[in-house]
Amino acid sequence: MTKPLPKWVTYRYSLLWKRFGKKEFNYEQATKTLKEKLSLISVILSELKNHGWLTLTLDEKDSRKRIYKLKSPEEAISELK
């Protein structure tokens, strides 16, 4: 289930969406795109995941790494409950 995002997360979602769209990305790519403190990057990605706007899978080559993928704005909004 998708939940509305806090305003401060919505801005970061829009930056990620503009850069990646529905393409997969990793933590390092998110860090370069958002240009935030590393501790805040983890919080942003966690908030997006917890609100249902982001999915994550483990990297097939290195299970310590995560691969992220955003839901489209239309998809996320249509799932809002």
Sequence and secondary structure as in RCSB ss.txt:
>XXXX:A:sequence
MTKPLPKWVTYRYSLLWKRFGKKEFNYEQATKTLKEKLSLISVILSELKNHGWLTLTLDEKDSRKRIYKLKSPEE
AISELK
>XXXX:A:secstr
 B    HHHHHHHHHHHHHHTTS EEHHHHHHHH   HHHHHHHHHHHHHTTSEEEEE SS TTSEEEEE  HHH
HHHTB 
